């Protein structure tokens, strides 16, 4: 976002510089500079367009893959793009209309005619005053009017006579033959101390012909007539007329405006293209930056929601250790805090529930164990009591009864020993030690112990030969041996056990699914729901701990096991083992 803001400020600065150059007029503005800005705008637009395309591709890819929050991010991006478009379309239409109107006004025919006529009128006005002065200089009675006698003329009468002929008269000054001031009337700031003195730069001597010059004095513009006199006393007369205030400055401004307009006329055919390039070189990058800003804002809004979605998924999968880091600066921050508190409460409740379930499970196991222990103790007690009665009565068959009683006691003690060994295996089951293992090789190694039993047929053709998992090989062999043993014991006449593996996806995670299928009699309907509970068995002499141990091993591998059975058609045990990072390898 920082780089995007820097780029935006750069474009704004360039726009200001370009507008300043345009404001200087065609005489200062260089076409090369305009081309440079246009090319720069095209390059920036191309780069921004590439970034926008990259973001769009990434967004479509995330949607196709079902990445968390990608759908909402797409909707937010579209919303921001619509807002940008709704604001840009009127601006573009208004700008185009403004440029079109400006072009029509700038190159209007009446503008050139008005400037030309105004300049013509100014020149005509100036020329008329010059002609009036020259016409006055050519009058034959001017000298008699100025110096009728040898003495200086009467000021009031002379001023009145000259002003009657020149209404714009500002000053009149007569010099004697030596260039000294002889007579003056009018504005004092127009008075000369001496004719051809240093106060008049550029003058070198008297002129034989009347001369009319322009003069700027203070805030006014004047025309000065320098007329030599053929008189014994007076040598020169200088008559000054006033032009309207600001006349010369206005005339120069009008001349410059006329020149500016003529230069604009030269670029008129390219004005539309030039204006479009200049406008587009800044408008397009700004619009693309607005689009990128929409992507940034959508990503910033969706990021906490993505974290919430990912955390919710992990909690649903049983991971209560997840927490979301965030600042409680807005509503989403408060939602994050509430979520973390909720997960903490859930984890605490789960631990209490797990503890309660563990206590309940051990209580149930203790009850079942007591029941299972009581079963062999009853025959032992009965046999012992019978043996004592025979002994007390001195029965002749006492030796025979003693032999049968000892056999019964030994048999029931073996049953108790087997029961306690199974319970110890269930209670002290070690934690898995994971290592890379080829699934098919593991299954073949585990079922190799059944090769000598011709009643059991093993089929491993359905296993993927390249599927490698991180497993505890010893514990998984115990699982496979237990399942095959159960299938063989349930089918004394013979059984076929088939193994099959494939990949499945559940709740966004991939699993390797191992199916162990047999064609035996199946599981009784009343045992199907509780088949994995301790001391639940359908065999007369079974302990009921085998499948409980199998389920415990699968759970320790973060997997799941289920049973699908149809009485008389066989049983299928489905084992799902997670394929987490670095746990799946193909060879």
C-alpha angles and dihedrals in degrees: 000000000000092000090047091053091048090052091049092052089048091054091048092051091049090049091052092049092049092049090051090052091049090050091060091068134239093295091065102030117091123213090217090061091053091050090049092053091046093051091045090052091050092051093048090046091051092050093047091046089054091051091049091050090049091052091049092050090049091049093050090047092052091049092050091050092046095239113184112269095006093119094051091044089054091051093048091048091050090048093052091045090053090051091050091047094048090053095042099049096061090042091052093047091047092048093049092048091046092051091047092050091045090052092051092048094043095051097035112144092227091059093062092044092050093049092047094048092045092051090046091051091049092051091045091050091050093046091050091057090048091050091049090055093046091046089052091050090053095054112112096217095050094096092048089048092052101042110013091161139025091259121074113280124255107269102216095047093046093048092049093049094048094044089053088059096036112032090185092057111145105170143351124200130180124200126198124236090277094054096255124141106266103163136003136178130167135034111010094214088065094055119116120214095212135356114257091004122146086268085076105060116208097022115126104169146329118313120227094209128056111265128200117201135177116240133190114202120172108313096340139083120219142181115224124202114204107197125177115220129214096217133124093234107022120060105174140010124201117200117190125196125191125235120207113283111272092009096131094043091049091048092052091048090051091049091050091048090051091051091047091051092049090052090049089053088058092059096038096106091056097039096096094048092044093049091047092051093047093046094044094047088065104025096054096049091047091050091048090049088052089053091050089048088054090054090049094049092046090050092048092049094045097045096081089043090052089050090050092049093048092046091048090052091051091048089050088054090053103263104133094167094078117114131177119227113216145134118254092227098121143013092285090053090054089048090053091051090049090049092051091049090048092051090048090052091046091050091049091047091046091052091049090047092047090050091049091047090048091052091046091047093051090046089053091045090050091050092048091044090051089050092048091047091048092055096067092036092062095062089044091053094046093046091048093050091049090049091052093050091050090050094048093049093044092234114192092227091057095114091053092047090047091054093050092045093052090049091051093049093048092048093050091045089055088051090051091047092051091047093051092046090053091048091049090051090050095046097043099040106152123235114260120266104210123217134156109274132175104235096215093049090049092053093046091050092049096049093045089091089068096055092099092053106085092191090070122071117190122201117189098163091110094063120103105242092208100048110118123183138178103249144145098253095200095051093044090051087054089053093050094045091049093051093047091046092052091050092050094047091050091052110043092172094058141293140209116220117194126193123204132173135189140149124266134178123221128172091350094307130106122231136187106231117209116192120197108191130180134179096225129126093281130227122306112256093238091057100043096089095045101034094117095049118106116266093013109128140148094208120095095228098028124124096213093227101099098083091037088058090047091053091047092053092049091049090051086056088054089247139122132236128195137172128229115186141167116192109247094010104071140255134276122201112199116202120187115195117187121244100213127170112307091004098098122066128169119208 
